[in-house]
Amino acid sequence: MVSINAHSTVLNIATADNSDMLRMQLLASQFTQANPSIQLNWHFLDESVLRLALSRDSKRAQPRYDVYTIGILEAPTWGNSGRLSPVPSRIIEYLSQGNDMIETVLDAFSDGDQHYGLPFYGESSITYYRKDVLNRYGLDIDLHPSWQDIQQTLSILATRSDGQHGKICLRGKPGWGENMALVSTMINAFGGRWFDMDWNPQINSEEWQEALTFYLDLQKTHGLPQAWHNGYAENLNAFSHGHCDLWVDSTAAASSLANTPFFEHIGYSHAPEQITRTGTSWLWSWGFSVPKQSRHQEAAWRFVEWATSNQYHNAVEQQYGIVQVPPGTRRSLYTNPDYTDVAPFARVTLTAIESADFERSSIQDIPYRGVQYVLTTEFQQIGDFLGRKLAETLHLHLTDKSYDLNRTLNQVNDFARSAYNVAEYLRQRDIDAF
């Protein structure tokens, strides 16, 4: 690690190349002015590159970075395997005071009684819809719609508007964090699960068949023409330009929609349920962690504490406006009238985040943690493989080509079983291959 002089420490920060982190870099002078012995060296990486780089870096005896931007899939797993430093107890004790932190988000960074990161922002999933369009044709969306309600509303809208409306934006782009984030919550809504209590994959179950058949048909009847290409960014752009009337996706998109000309006409409901509400709203958070082998633990945690604090939130509000404050981590944001007056999505967002059950995402018994993913080392492989297969199937379905969904699900089920068996073999031998 490089030091400028005997009294100066350089922290290397690996983070995602997005507007939130670029904004933090611009505000970081407030931290360095208060901590003149610490200098910050920023490394901005594409999200996919960041995940791979940190996976490798966290295994090194002397890591290149002192602060990681990671999510709630990596933090508990890497912490459990000894790669990350536990959050100092003084920080956790301080955050637990006053009941301001949203526990579902904070605790998602934990494994057992140890936390291995602090949340920068949190998100869930909700339903966005055009109130003006629906009202024009005598329609509305319930606060807690079902997927069947969504389908029927779109069908009626398409009929009454002579095909001018009745479109929904749904993720189709392959990836465990793209199409599978949405589809996993649909599986939960239809009563399914990824694994049974003996860790046998359930991907070829009746619940999966029913949920995916519904998803494919909804995409064909009411989705965008090339939905297999569309992930979060593409659907945000489509909804912002009026190409669809409904959109089920991340609560994090709400502030971006504030720039649309029809922002005042957007309605917000909870993510659709079906036979159950359990596991229908996902839970995700990006946060900051410190590798265990960093030689600058105290300085690194001092920075992480600042970057996730109310002090930082206040700095963002003063410089960029309260709508740009990182959402989903503190209740005080959602009781602040300055925020709620300009964020009509606030109440639904907070309820969705707080109600997401990270420990029990299915009405059936499950052996895993996680809502839209399974908190295991092998899930990224399983989720990506299924995401690719589902995107291929969606492409075939939307172009009127034949496919065998049952055969595809059996293939993925076999893949999941093999991936689990290999990972379990390595776990039993204390081999960290993640």
C-alpha positions as CSV (number, residue, x, y, z in Angstrom):
1,M,0.0,0.0,0.0
2,V,1.3,3.5,-0.9
3,S,1.8,6.1,1.7
4,I,2.3,9.8,0.9
5,N,4.3,10.3,4.2
6,A,4.6,8.9,7.6
7,H,1.3,10.5,8.7
8,S,-0.8,9.8,5.6
9,T,-2.7,6.8,4.5
10,V,-4.1,6.1,1.0
11,L,-7.3,4.1,0.8
12,N,-7.9,2.4,-2.5
13,I,-11.7,2.2,-3.1
14,A,-13.1,-0.2,-5.7
15,T,-16.6,0.9,-6.8
16,A,-19.1,0.7,-9.5
17,D,-19.0,3.2,-12.4
18,N,-22.4,4.8,-11.8
19,S,-23.8,8.3,-10.9
20,D,-24.1,7.5,-7.2
21,M,-20.5,6.7,-6.8
22,L,-19.3,9.5,-9.0
23,R,-21.4,11.8,-6.9
24,M,-19.7,10.4,-3.8
25,Q,-16.3,11.1,-5.2
26,L,-17.2,14.7,-5.7
27,L,-18.4,15.0,-2.1
28,A,-15.5,13.1,-0.6
29,S,-13.6,16.3,0.1
30,Q,-15.8,16.7,3.1
31,F,-14.5,13.4,4.5
32,T,-10.8,14.1,3.7
33,Q,-11.1,17.6,5.2
34,A,-12.3,16.1,8.4
35,N,-9.7,13.3,8.1
36,P,-6.6,15.0,6.8
37,S,-4.4,11.9,7.4
38,I,-6.5,9.8,4.9
39,Q,-6.3,10.2,1.1
40,L,-8.8,8.5,-1.2
41,N,-7.8,6.7,-4.4
42,W,-10.9,5.8,-6.5
43,H,-11.1,2.9,-8.9
44,F,-14.3,2.9,-11.0
45,L,-15.2,-0.3,-12.7
46,D,-18.1,-1.7,-14.7
47,E,-20.4,-3.7,-12.4
48,S,-19.6,-7.0,-14.0
49,V,-15.9,-6.3,-14.0
50,L,-16.1,-5.1,-10.4
51,R,-17.6,-8.4,-9.2
52,L,-14.9,-10.4,-10.8
53,A,-12.1,-8.1,-9.7
54,L,-13.2,-8.2,-6.1
55,S,-13.7,-11.9,-6.1
56,R,-10.1,-12.3,-7.0
57,D,-8.8,-9.5,-4.9
58,S,-10.5,-10.7,-1.7
59,K,-8.4,-13.9,-1.9
60,R,-5.1,-12.2,-2.0
61,A,-2.8,-12.1,1.0
62,Q,-2.3,-8.4,0.3
63,P,-5.4,-7.0,-1.5
64,R,-5.1,-4.1,-3.9
65,Y,-8.2,-2.4,-2.5
66,D,-9.1,-1.3,1.0
67,V,-12.8,-0.7,0.5
68,Y,-15.1,-2.8,-1.7
69,T,-18.5,-1.9,-3.1
70,I,-20.4,-5.2,-3.0
71,G,-23.9,-6.5,-2.6
72,I,-25.8,-8.7,-0.2
73,L,-25.0,-11.8,-2.2
74,E,-21.3,-11.4,-1.8
75,A,-21.0,-9.9,1.7
76,P,-22.3,-12.8,3.8
77,T,-20.7,-15.4,1.7
78,W,-17.2,-13.8,1.6
79,G,-17.5,-12.9,5.3
80,N,-18.3,-16.5,6.2
81,S,-15.3,-17.7,4.2
82,G,-13.0,-15.2,6.1
83,R,-12.3,-12.8,3.3
84,L,-14.0,-9.8,4.8
85,S,-13.4,-7.9,8.1
86,P,-16.5,-7.8,10.4
87,V,-18.0,-4.4,10.9
88,P,-16.6,-3.0,14.2
89,S,-19.0,-3.5,17.0
90,R,-19.0,0.1,17.9
91,I,-20.5,1.0,14.5
92,I,-23.3,-1.7,14.7
93,E,-24.1,-0.6,18.3
94,Y,-24.4,3.1,17.1
95,L,-26.5,2.2,14.1
96,S,-28.9,0.1,16.3
97,Q,-29.7,3.2,18.4
98,G,-32.7,5.2,17.5
99,N,-34.4,2.6,15.3
100,D,-33.5,4.6,12.2
101,M,-31.7,1.9,10.1
102,I,-34.0,-0.5,8.2
103,E,-33.1,-3.8,9.7
104,T,-34.0,-6.0,6.7
105,V,-31.3,-4.2,4.7
106,L,-28.7,-3.9,7.4
107,D,-29.1,-7.6,8.4
108,A,-28.8,-8.8,4.8
109,F,-25.1,-8.0,5.2
110,S,-24.8,-10.4,8.1
111,D,-23.9,-14.0,8.6
112,G,-24.9,-15.3,12.0
113,D,-24.2,-12.6,14.5
114,Q,-21.6,-10.8,12.4
115,H,-22.1,-8.0,9.9
116,Y,-19.7,-7.8,6.9
117,G,-20.7,-4.6,5.3
118,L,-22.9,-1.5,5.7
119,P,-25.6,-0.6,3.2
120,F,-25.2,2.4,0.9
121,Y,-28.7,2.1,-0.6
122,G,-31.5,-0.5,-0.5
123,E,-34.2,-1.5,-3.0
124,S,-37.2,-3.7,-3.5
125,S,-39.5,-4.1,-6.4
126,I,-42.8,-2.4,-7.2
127,T,-45.3,-1.8,-10.0
128,Y,-45.2,1.5,-11.9
129,Y,-48.2,2.4,-14.0
130,R,-49.5,5.4,-16.0
131,K,-52.5,6.7,-14.1
132,D,-53.5,9.1,-16.9
133,V,-53.6,6.3,-19.5
134,L,-55.5,3.9,-17.3
135,N,-58.0,6.5,-16.1
136,R,-58.7,7.5,-19.6
137,Y,-60.1,4.1,-20.2
138,G,-61.8,3.6,-16.9
139,L,-59.1,1.4,-15.3
140,D,-57.0,1.4,-12.2
141,I,-54.4,-0.8,-10.4
142,D,-55.0,-2.1,-6.8
143,L,-52.4,-1.3,-4.2
144,H,-51.7,-5.1,-4.0
145,P,-52.4,-6.4,-7.5
146,S,-52.0,-10.1,-8.6
147,W,-50.3,-11.1,-11.8
148,Q,-53.8,-12.2,-13.0
149,D,-55.0,-8.6,-12.3
150,I,-52.1,-7.2,-14.3
151,Q,-52.9,-9.4,-17.3
152,Q,-56.6,-8.6,-17.2
153,T,-56.0,-4.9,-16.9
154,L,-53.6,-4.9,-19.9
155,S,-56.1,-7.0,-22.0
156,I,-58.9,-4.6,-21.3
157,L,-56.7,-1.6,-21.9
158,A,-55.6,-3.0,-25.3
159,T,-59.2,-3.6,-26.3
160,R,-60.5,-0.2,-25.2
161,S,-57.7,1.7,-26.9
162,D,-57.8,-0.3,-30.1
163,G,-54.3,-1.6,-29.5
164,Q,-52.7,1.8,-28.8
165,H,-52.0,0.8,-25.2
166,G,-51.8,-2.4,-23.1
167,K,-48.1,-2.9,-23.0
168,I,-45.9,-3.9,-20.0
169,C,-42.2,-3.7,-19.5
170,L,-40.7,-6.9,-18.0
171,R,-37.1,-8.0,-17.9
172,G,-36.0,-10.5,-20.5
173,K,-32.3,-10.0,-20.7
174,P,-30.4,-13.0,-19.3
175,G,-28.6,-12.9,-16.0
176,W,-29.2,-13.8,-12.3
177,G,-29.5,-10.1,-11.6
178,E,-31.5,-9.3,-14.7
179,N,-34.4,-11.5,-15.9
180,M,-34.0,-13.9,-13.0
181,A,-34.5,-11.1,-10.4
182,L,-38.0,-10.6,-11.7
183,V,-38.8,-14.3,-12.5
184,S,-37.6,-15.4,-9.1
185,T,-40.2,-13.2,-7.4
186,M,-42.8,-14.6,-9.8
187,I,-41.9,-18.1,-8.8
188,N,-42.4,-17.2,-5.2
189,A,-45.8,-15.6,-6.0
190,F,-46.9,-18.8,-7.7
191,G,-45.9,-20.8,-4.6
192,G,-42.6,-22.2,-5.9
193,R,-39.1,-22.5,-4.4
194,W,-35.5,-23.1,-5.7
195,F,-34.6,-26.0,-3.4
196,D,-36.5,-28.3,-1.0
197,M,-35.2,-28.9,2.6
198,D,-32.8,-31.6,1.3
199,W,-31.3,-29.2,-1.3
200,N,-33.0,-31.0,-4.2
201,P,-33.6,-28.5,-7.0
202,Q,-37.3,-27.7,-7.7
203,I,-36.9,-26.0,-11.0
204,N,-39.0,-28.6,-12.9
205,S,-41.9,-28.4,-10.4
206,E,-45.5,-27.6,-11.3
207,E,-45.2,-24.2,-9.7
208,W,-42.2,-23.3,-12.0
209,Q,-44.0,-24.6,-15.0
210,E,-47.1,-22.5,-14.3
211,A,-45.2,-19.3,-13.4
212,L,-42.9,-19.4,-16.5
213,T,-45.8,-20.3,-18.8
214,F,-47.6,-17.2,-17.5
215,Y,-44.4,-15.1,-17.9
216,L,-43.8,-16.2,-21.5
217,D,-47.4,-15.6,-22.5
218,L,-47.6,-12.2,-20.8
219,Q,-44.5,-11.1,-22.6
220,K,-45.9,-12.3,-26.0
221,T,-49.3,-10.7,-25.6
222,H,-48.4,-7.5,-23.8
223,G,-44.6,-7.2,-23.7
224,L,-42.3,-5.2,-25.9
225,P,-41.4,-6.7,-29.3
226,Q,-37.8,-7.8,-28.5
227,A,-38.2,-8.3,-24.7
228,W,-35.4,-10.9,-24.6
229,H,-33.0,-7.9,-25.0
230,N,-34.4,-5.8,-22.3
231,G,-33.1,-5.5,-18.8
232,Y,-33.4,-2.8,-16.1
233,A,-31.8,0.0,-18.2
234,E,-33.7,-0.8,-21.4
235,N,-37.1,-1.0,-19.6
236,L,-36.4,2.3,-17.7
237,N,-35.8,4.0,-21.0
238,A,-38.9,2.4,-22.6
239,F,-41.2,3.4,-19.7
240,S,-39.7,6.9,-19.6
241,H,-40.6,7.3,-23.2
242,G,-44.1,6.0,-22.9
243,H,-43.6,2.7,-24.7
244,C,-45.4,0.8,-22.0
245,D,-48.2,1.5,-19.6
246,L,-47.0,-0.7,-16.7
247,W,-43.6,-1.7,-15.4
248,V,-42.6,-4.1,-12.6
249,D,-39.1,-3.4,-11.5
250,S,-36.8,-1.9,-8.9
251,T,-37.8,0.9,-6.5
252,A,-34.5,2.4,-7.3
253,A,-35.9,3.6,-10.7
254,A,-38.4,6.0,-9.0
255,S,-36.0,8.9,-8.7
256,S,-34.9,8.5,-12.3
257,L,-38.6,8.8,-13.4
258,A,-38.8,12.2,-11.8
259,N,-37.3,13.6,-15.0
260,T,-40.1,12.3,-17.2
261,P,-42.7,14.7,-18.5
262,F,-45.5,12.5,-17.1
263,F,-44.0,12.0,-13.6
264,E,-47.1,13.4,-11.9
265,H,-49.2,10.8,-13.7
266,I,-47.2,7.8,-12.5
267,G,-48.9,5.5,-10.0
268,Y,-47.2,3.1,-7.6
269,S,-48.4,-0.3,-6.3
270,H,-46.7,-3.3,-4.8
271,A,-45.1,-5.9,-6.9
272,P,-47.7,-8.4,-8.1
273,E,-48.6,-11.5,-6.0
274,Q,-50.5,-14.5,-7.1
275,I,-51.4,-17.3,-4.7
276,T,-49.3,-15.7,-2.1
277,R,-47.7,-12.3,-1.2
278,T,-44.6,-14.1,0.3
279,G,-41.4,-13.3,-1.6
280,T,-43.1,-11.2,-4.2
281,S,-41.0,-8.1,-3.5
282,W,-37.3,-8.6,-3.9
283,L,-34.6,-7.2,-1.6
284,W,-31.2,-5.9,-2.8
285,S,-28.6,-3.5,-1.5
286,W,-25.2,-2.2,-2.5
287,G,-22.9,-1.4,0.4
288,F,-19.3,-1.2,1.4
289,S,-17.1,-3.8,3.0
290,V,-13.4,-4.0,4.0
291,P,-11.2,-7.0,3.0
292,K,-9.8,-8.8,6.0
293,Q,-6.2,-8.4,4.8
294,S,-6.3,-4.7,4.3
295,R,-3.6,-3.0,6.3
296,H,-5.7,0.1,6.9
297,Q,-8.7,-1.3,8.8
298,E,-9.4,1.7,11.0
299,A,-9.2,4.2,8.2
300,A,-11.2,2.1,5.8
301,W,-14.1,1.6,8.3
302,R,-14.0,5.3,9.1
303,F,-14.6,6.0,5.4
304,V,-17.4,3.4,5.2
305,E,-19.1,4.8,8.3
306,W,-19.1,8.3,6.7
307,A,-20.2,7.0,3.2
308,T,-23.3,5.3,4.8
309,S,-24.1,8.0,7.3
310,N,-26.8,10.6,7.7
311,Q,-24.0,13.2,7.4
312,Y,-23.4,12.0,3.8
313,H,-27.1,12.0,3.1
314,N,-27.3,15.6,4.2
315,A,-24.4,16.5,1.9
316,V,-26.2,14.9,-1.1
317,E,-29.4,16.7,-0.3
318,Q,-27.7,20.1,0.0
319,Q,-25.7,19.7,-3.2
320,Y,-28.1,17.7,-5.5
321,G,-31.5,17.7,-3.9
322,I,-33.3,15.3,-1.5
323,V,-34.6,13.0,-4.3
324,Q,-30.9,12.0,-5.0
325,V,-30.3,10.9,-1.4
326,P,-29.4,7.1,-1.4
327,P,-32.8,5.4,-0.6
328,G,-33.8,2.3,1.3
329,T,-31.5,2.4,4.3
330,R,-32.9,4.8,6.9
331,R,-36.5,5.3,8.0
332,S,-35.9,9.0,8.7
333,L,-35.8,9.7,4.9
334,Y,-39.3,8.3,4.6
335,T,-40.7,10.5,7.4
336,N,-39.0,13.6,6.1
337,P,-41.8,15.8,4.6
338,D,-39.2,17.4,2.3
339,Y,-38.8,13.9,0.8
340,T,-42.3,12.6,0.9
341,D,-43.6,15.8,-0.8
342,V,-41.5,15.1,-3.9
343,A,-41.4,11.3,-3.7
344,P,-45.0,9.9,-4.1
345,F,-43.4,6.4,-4.3
346,A,-41.9,6.7,-0.7
347,R,-44.6,4.8,1.2
348,V,-44.8,1.9,-1.2
349,T,-41.0,1.7,-1.3
350,L,-40.5,1.6,2.4
351,T,-43.3,-1.0,2.9
352,A,-41.9,-3.2,0.2
353,I,-38.3,-3.1,1.7
354,E,-39.4,-3.7,5.2
355,S,-41.8,-6.5,4.3
356,A,-39.2,-8.4,2.2
357,D,-38.4,-11.5,4.2
358,F,-34.8,-12.5,3.6
359,E,-35.1,-15.6,5.7
360,R,-38.4,-17.0,4.2
361,S,-39.2,-16.1,0.6
362,S,-41.5,-19.0,-0.2
363,I,-44.7,-20.4,1.3
364,Q,-43.0,-23.8,1.2
365,D,-40.2,-24.7,3.6
366,I,-36.7,-23.6,2.3
367,P,-33.2,-24.2,3.5
368,Y,-31.7,-21.0,2.1
369,R,-31.7,-17.2,2.6
370,G,-32.5,-14.7,-0.1
371,V,-35.6,-13.4,-1.9
372,Q,-34.8,-13.2,-5.7
373,Y,-31.7,-15.3,-5.4
374,V,-30.3,-18.1,-3.2
375,L,-27.5,-17.1,-0.9
376,T,-25.1,-19.9,-1.9
377,T,-21.7,-19.7,-3.7
378,E,-23.1,-21.6,-6.7
379,F,-26.2,-19.6,-7.3
380,Q,-24.6,-17.1,-9.8
381,Q,-23.8,-20.1,-12.0
382,I,-27.3,-21.5,-11.7
383,G,-29.0,-18.2,-12.1
384,D,-27.0,-17.2,-15.1
385,F,-27.5,-20.6,-16.8
386,L,-31.3,-20.4,-16.2
387,G,-31.4,-16.8,-17.3
388,R,-29.8,-17.7,-20.6
389,K,-32.1,-20.6,-21.2
390,L,-35.2,-18.5,-20.3
391,A,-34.1,-15.7,-22.6
392,E,-33.6,-18.2,-25.5
393,T,-37.0,-19.6,-24.8
394,L,-38.6,-16.1,-24.7
395,H,-37.0,-15.4,-28.1
396,L,-38.4,-18.6,-29.6
397,H,-41.8,-17.8,-28.1
398,L,-42.0,-14.3,-29.4
399,T,-40.9,-15.3,-32.9
400,D,-43.4,-18.2,-33.1
401,K,-40.8,-20.9,-33.1
402,S,-41.1,-24.2,-31.3
403,Y,-39.6,-25.0,-27.9
404,D,-40.1,-27.5,-25.1
405,L,-40.3,-25.6,-21.7
406,N,-40.5,-28.9,-19.8
407,R,-37.3,-30.2,-21.3
408,T,-35.5,-26.9,-20.7
409,L,-36.5,-26.9,-17.0
410,N,-35.4,-30.5,-16.6
411,Q,-32.0,-29.5,-18.1
412,V,-31.7,-26.5,-15.7
413,N,-32.8,-28.7,-12.8
414,D,-30.0,-31.2,-13.6
415,F,-27.5,-28.3,-13.9
416,A,-28.6,-26.9,-10.5
417,R,-28.2,-30.4,-8.9
418,S,-24.7,-30.8,-10.3
419,A,-23.7,-27.2,-9.4
420,Y,-24.9,-27.8,-5.8
421,N,-23.1,-31.2,-5.6
422,V,-19.8,-29.7,-6.8
423,A,-20.1,-26.7,-4.4
424,E,-21.0,-29.0,-1.5
425,Y,-18.0,-31.2,-2.2
426,L,-15.7,-28.2,-2.1
427,R,-17.4,-26.8,1.0
428,Q,-16.9,-30.1,2.9
429,R,-13.2,-29.9,2.1
430,D,-13.0,-26.2,3.1
431,I,-12.1,-25.1,-0.5
432,D,-13.2,-21.6,-1.3
433,A,-13.9,-21.6,-5.0
434,F,-16.3,-18.7,-5.2
